[in-house]
Amino acid sequence: MDQAKARLKVFVGRITGSERLETEGRTDEVKARIRQKVTTIRHRALGMKDSFKRGRS
């Protein structure tokens, strides 16, 4: 959802000629990508932790 909002900002910034809005959208895109990657890593780490628990039982 965050990436969609960021892309919309970039699009509106281009149409209106607002460099500030376009730049803000690009920054939001990067933040959203980083947040998504961190979440993916966290889920993988939890999965690994769970697999180790099941192996010891």
C-alpha positions as CSV (number, residue, x, y, z in Angstrom):
1,M,0.0,0.0,0.0
2,D,2.8,2.4,0.8
3,Q,4.5,1.8,-2.5
4,A,1.2,2.6,-4.3
5,K,0.9,5.9,-2.5
6,A,4.5,6.7,-3.2
7,R,4.1,6.0,-6.9
8,L,1.0,8.2,-7.0
9,K,3.0,11.0,-5.5
10,V,5.7,10.6,-8.1
11,F,3.0,10.6,-10.9
12,V,1.2,13.6,-9.6
13,G,4.5,15.4,-9.1
14,R,5.4,14.8,-12.7
15,I,2.0,15.9,-14.0
16,T,1.9,19.1,-11.9
17,G,5.6,19.9,-12.3
18,S,6.2,19.7,-8.6
19,E,9.8,18.5,-8.0
20,R,9.2,18.5,-4.3
21,L,6.2,16.1,-4.6
22,E,8.0,13.9,-7.0
23,T,11.1,13.7,-4.8
24,E,9.0,13.0,-1.8
25,G,7.3,10.1,-3.7
26,R,10.7,8.6,-4.6
27,T,11.8,8.8,-1.0
28,D,8.7,7.2,0.1
29,E,9.2,4.4,-2.5
30,V,12.6,3.7,-1.1
31,K,11.3,3.6,2.5
32,A,8.5,1.2,1.5
33,R,11.0,-1.1,-0.2
34,I,13.3,-1.1,2.8
35,R,10.4,-1.8,5.2
36,Q,9.2,-4.7,3.0
37,K,12.7,-6.2,2.9
38,V,13.0,-5.9,6.7
39,T,9.7,-7.6,7.2
40,T,10.7,-10.4,4.9
41,I,13.9,-11.0,6.8
42,R,12.1,-10.9,10.1
43,H,9.6,-13.6,8.9
44,R,12.4,-15.8,7.6
45,A,14.2,-15.5,10.9
46,L,11.1,-16.5,12.8
47,G,10.6,-19.4,10.5
48,M,14.2,-20.6,11.1
49,K,13.7,-20.2,14.9
50,D,10.5,-22.3,14.7
51,S,12.2,-25.0,12.6
52,F,15.0,-25.3,15.2
53,K,12.4,-25.7,18.0
54,R,10.7,-28.5,16.1
55,G,14.0,-30.2,15.5
56,R,14.8,-30.4,19.2
57,S,11.5,-31.9,20.3
